[in-house]
Amino acid sequence: QVQLAESGGGLVQAGGSLRLSCAASRSIFNFNAMGWYRQAPGKQRELVAVFTSTGNTNYADSVKGRFTISRDNAKNTVYLQMSSLDPGDTAVYYCYARILLTTYWGQGTQVTVSS
């Protein structure tokens, strides 16, 4: 079992930046995938950025060049640096991890971007 705890959400003006953190309850070194999804009101949950099992990163087209995912294995933590935020980025952001076929989710953190 893995617990994921997000932090760093909040209210920011358009053009601003935020950094989200996701701390796992155990080592993330062998996770098959770990990253971030988001869900806006009335929309489906969508991938934002993720580390794959090969260590590569995948980003949604809408955030490429603005968001950066990073990790600190020593702290069992994955980060999402978000820049040039737009009201369209407003959503609940969820941390995600996969170990083999089992998926884990954090409780989510709200990001609100005002125009």
VMD Tcl script that draws the C-alpha trace (Angstrom):
set ca {
  {0.00 0.00 0.00}
  {1.18 3.49 -0.86}
  {-0.10 6.83 0.40}
  {0.41 9.91 -1.71}
  {0.15 13.38 -0.18}
  {-0.05 16.45 -2.41}
  {0.70 19.99 -1.35}
  {1.32 23.36 -2.93}
  {-2.00 24.19 -4.55}
  {-3.70 27.54 -4.18}
  {-4.93 30.66 -5.89}
  {-2.66 32.43 -8.36}
  {-3.12 35.12 -11.00}
  {-2.79 34.34 -14.68}
  {0.84 34.33 -15.70}
  {1.96 33.25 -12.25}
  {3.67 30.11 -11.01}
  {3.08 27.36 -8.48}
  {4.97 24.25 -7.46}
  {3.10 21.15 -6.43}
  {4.68 18.41 -4.35}
  {3.68 14.78 -3.95}
  {5.25 12.84 -1.12}
  {4.95 9.06 -1.16}
  {4.87 6.92 1.97}
  {7.62 4.64 0.64}
  {10.48 4.66 -1.81}
  {9.49 5.70 -5.32}
  {12.60 4.29 -6.91}
  {10.86 1.21 -8.30}
  {7.53 2.77 -9.18}
  {6.49 1.92 -12.74}
  {5.02 5.38 -13.20}
  {4.46 8.50 -11.13}
  {3.15 11.89 -11.96}
  {0.20 14.23 -12.13}
  {-3.32 14.27 -13.47}
  {-5.91 17.01 -13.20}
  {-9.66 17.29 -13.30}
  {-11.53 20.48 -14.04}
  {-15.24 20.87 -13.18}
  {-17.40 18.96 -15.63}
  {-14.41 17.41 -17.38}
  {-12.68 14.06 -17.29}
  {-9.48 13.54 -15.41}
  {-6.54 14.07 -17.75}
  {-2.83 13.38 -17.68}
  {-0.65 16.42 -17.04}
  {2.85 15.01 -16.69}
  {4.28 11.67 -15.70}
  {7.51 9.76 -15.32}
  {7.33 6.44 -17.14}
  {8.93 3.15 -16.14}
  {11.91 3.97 -18.36}
  {12.46 7.28 -16.60}
  {11.19 9.30 -19.51}
  {8.61 12.04 -19.11}
  {5.31 12.55 -20.89}
  {3.47 15.86 -20.91}
  {0.04 16.89 -22.08}
  {0.34 19.08 -25.16}
  {-1.44 21.88 -23.33}
  {1.30 22.17 -20.69}
  {4.45 21.52 -22.72}
  {6.93 24.32 -22.26}
  {5.11 25.64 -19.19}
  {5.12 22.77 -16.71}
  {8.07 20.68 -15.57}
  {7.95 17.43 -13.64}
  {10.87 16.44 -11.46}
  {11.62 13.97 -8.71}
  {13.77 13.57 -5.63}
  {14.13 9.87 -4.91}
  {15.82 10.54 -1.58}
  {12.71 12.39 -0.41}
  {10.23 10.04 -2.13}
  {8.76 13.13 -3.75}
  {7.68 14.22 -7.20}
  {7.21 17.87 -8.08}
  {5.28 19.77 -10.70}
  {6.59 23.24 -11.43}
  {3.87 25.21 -13.20}
  {4.62 28.50 -14.92}
  {2.70 30.88 -17.17}
  {-0.48 29.65 -15.59}
  {-3.73 30.27 -17.40}
  {-7.34 30.13 -16.12}
  {-7.67 26.99 -18.23}
  {-5.26 25.30 -15.82}
  {-7.78 25.60 -13.00}
  {-8.47 22.11 -11.69}
  {-7.92 19.68 -8.89}
  {-4.47 18.20 -9.39}
  {-3.97 14.58 -8.37}
  {-0.76 12.74 -7.73}
  {-0.65 9.32 -9.37}
  {1.57 6.31 -8.98}
  {1.57 2.85 -10.45}
  {3.31 -0.25 -9.18}
  {2.90 -3.07 -11.66}
  {-0.88 -3.19 -12.21}
  {-1.91 -1.29 -9.09}
  {-2.69 2.41 -9.28}
  {-2.60 4.84 -6.36}
  {-4.03 8.35 -6.14}
  {-3.57 11.24 -3.77}
  {-6.49 13.20 -2.36}
  {-5.94 16.08 -4.78}
  {-4.98 19.71 -4.39}
  {-6.93 22.62 -5.84}
  {-5.23 25.00 -8.24}
  {-7.21 28.10 -9.18}
  {-5.92 30.59 -11.72}
  {-7.67 33.94 -11.81}
  {-7.76 36.14 -14.90}
}
mol new
graphics top color blue
foreach p $ca { graphics top sphere $p radius 0.5 }
foreach p [lrange $ca 0 end-1] q [lrange $ca 1 end] { graphics top cylinder $p $q radius 0.2 }
display resetview
